[in-house]
Amino acid sequence: MNKKMVKKIFIVDDDDMMAMALEDHLTRNTLHEIHVFTTGEECIKNLRMQPDVIILDYNLNSVQKEAANGMAILDAIKKLNRDIPVVLFSSQDAYSVALQSINKGATQYVIKDEKAFDNIVAICNS
């Protein structure tokens, strides 16, 4: 992969184990530059880094109760820059949740299952 194809990817997940596992999987399977944030607020503060893709957890306030959830962060990202692709990453397998996230501007909706990491690699490499 040449330098032009390297993307800057933000992973936003308050589950440290999940974020580290996804970061490790992406690092092993791509040459992309990965940045991990445990809150959406941290992601918003770092948008000046111009990410190419944001992988955003749907449920972001399980560790820091005052933190905004994924849908609120999706709204904030889209208000600041509609062009950044955001992939909502969730254990919620309800069609209504997926549809709501797409309607709010998410590019993709990936359910946290055994194929999730490979699906995210494919999205990031496209």
FENQUI-V995733 format. One record per pair of residues at least 12 apart in sequence whose ideal C-beta (glycine too) atoms are under 6 Angstrom apart, sorted by the first residue. I is the first residue (numbers start at 0). J is the second residue. D is the distance in whole Angstrom. If there is no record, write none. Layout:
i->I j->J d->D
i->I j->J d->D
This chain:
i->0 j->30 d->5
i->5 j->30 d->6
i->5 j->31 d->6
i->6 j->31 d->5
i->6 j->51 d->4
i->7 j->32 d->5
i->7 j->50 d->5
i->7 j->51 d->5
i->8 j->31 d->5
i->8 j->33 d->5
i->8 j->52 d->5
i->8 j->123 d->6
i->9 j->34 d->5
i->9 j->42 d->6
i->9 j->50 d->4
i->9 j->53 d->4
i->10 j->22 d->6
i->10 j->35 d->5
i->10 j->54 d->5
i->11 j->36 d->5
i->11 j->39 d->6
i->11 j->42 d->5
i->11 j->55 d->5
i->11 j->56 d->6
i->12 j->56 d->4
i->13 j->37 d->5
i->13 j->59 d->5
i->13 j->61 d->6
i->13 j->62 d->4
i->18 j->35 d->5
i->22 j->35 d->5
i->24 j->116 d->4
i->28 j->120 d->5
i->38 j->66 d->5
i->39 j->59 d->5
i->39 j->67 d->5
i->39 j->72 d->3
i->43 j->75 d->6
i->46 j->79 d->6
i->52 j->84 d->5
i->52 j->123 d->6
i->53 j->83 d->6
i->53 j->85 d->5
i->54 j->86 d->5
i->54 j->88 d->5
i->55 j->69 d->5
i->55 j->85 d->5
i->55 j->87 d->6
i->56 j->69 d->5
i->56 j->88 d->5
i->57 j->69 d->4
i->57 j->87 d->6
i->57 j->89 d->3
i->57 j->91 d->6
i->73 j->85 d->6
i->73 j->103 d->5
i->77 j->104 d->4
i->84 j->106 d->4
i->85 j->105 d->5
i->85 j->106 d->6
i->86 j->107 d->4
i->86 j->109 d->6
i->86 j->122 d->6
i->87 j->100 d->4
i->87 j->105 d->4
i->87 j->108 d->5
i->88 j->109 d->5
i->90 j->111 d->5
i->92 j->110 d->5
i->107 j->122 d->6
